[in-house]
C-alpha cells in the first residue's frame, strides 16, 4: 500500500511503509539490528570533562538504522557515568581517575567504548 506524504514546501512525494515521528519514511524500520558501532571507541580525558559518544545501529548490510532504542551502561560509575543525551548519543561524565567501559546496546547488539580518565594536572611552568 502506498501513502502520500506532504513535504514542508508543498511538495508531494510517494512513500510506503511505516513513518517516523516526524512523518518521513524510515526504510530500515523492519530490518533488525545486526550490529552497533560507537565513536569514539577509545578516548582519554580528564576528571571533570564530558564526552559525547555517537552510536549507530546497523542492519546486516551495514546500513545505519534510525529511530532505534539505545541503552547505555558504565562498567565503573565511580570513574565515568553515562546517560542517553539525544538521538543516538550518550553523554559521558569523567568523575575520577581510572578506566571504564561504556556499553551501548540496541535490540540485543552491543558496542563498547573505553574511557580512560586522568586526574587534572596542574599547569607546569618552565622558568
N, C-alpha and C positions, 0 to 999 in steps of 0.2 A: 504494500500500500504506500502511496506517495502522499506527502502533505506539502503544502506550500508555506514557506516561511517568508515573512516580510522583513526586509533589511531596513536599517535606520534611515537610509537615504531614499526609501520608497522603492528600492529595487526588489524584484521578486526572484527568488531562486527556489529550485526544486530540491527537496531533501527527503530522505527516508529514514525510518528507524527512530530510536529514542532521541529526545532533545535534551540538551544540557539545561541547567537552571537559568541561563541567560538566553535560551531559545535557539542556540546554534547546535547543529548535529555533532555529536561526538562519535566518530566512526569506530572507535575501539570499545564501546560500551559492552558489547557481548564477548569480547576477547578476554580470556583470563590472564592474570598477571603471571608471566613466566619467569621474570627476573626483576631485580630492583638495583638501581645504581645510586650512589651517594657521592656528592662532591662538596668540599674536598674530601678525599678518602683518608688523608693523613694531614695533620696540622700541628704546629707548635705555637703556643700562645703564652700569655702571662696572666697571672691572677688578676681578676677584675675585668678582663676582656670578654667580649661577646663575639660569637662566630655564627654565621648563618650557613646551614647545610642545605643543599638542594637535592631533593630526592626525585628520581624518575622511575616509576613502574613501567615495565616494558612487556610487550607480548612476545610470543615465540619467535617472531621475525625481527625482534629488536626495536619495534616501533613504540614510541612513547605513548602511554595510555593516560588520558586526562580524567579528572574527577574521581580519583580512587582514594579511599580512606587510607591514611598512613599513620601509624603509631610509632612513637619514639620511646627509647629506654636508654638509661645510662648504666654501665656496669659499676660505676663508682660515683654516686650522687654527691659525695663529700668533695670530690675533685672537680667534676663537671656535671651540671644539671642540664636537662634538655626539655623543651616543650614545643608543641606544634605552634608555629608562628604565623604562617599564611599558607596559601595553597602550595603544597609540596615542599615546604621548607620547615626546618627545625631551628630553633634558637638555642644555642649552647652558651651557658654562662660558666666561665672558668672561675672556680671557687677556692682552690687550694693547690699547692704543688703536687704533681703526680701524673698518673695516666688513667684515662677512662676510654672505654669502647662505647660508642654511641651506635645503637641498632635502630634502623628504620625498617618497619615491616608493613607490607601491603598484601592482603589475601594470602598470607602464609609464606610469602617470599621475603627474604631479608637482605640487607646490605649493612656493612659496618664501617664506621669511620673511627680512626684512632686519634684521640685528642691528648697531646702532651702539654701539661701546664707547668710553667716555670714560675718561681717566685719573682716578685717585682724586684728588679735590680736598681740600685741607686746609681745615678749617673756617676761615671768616673771622670775625674778631671786630671788631665796630664799637664803638669807645670814645667 
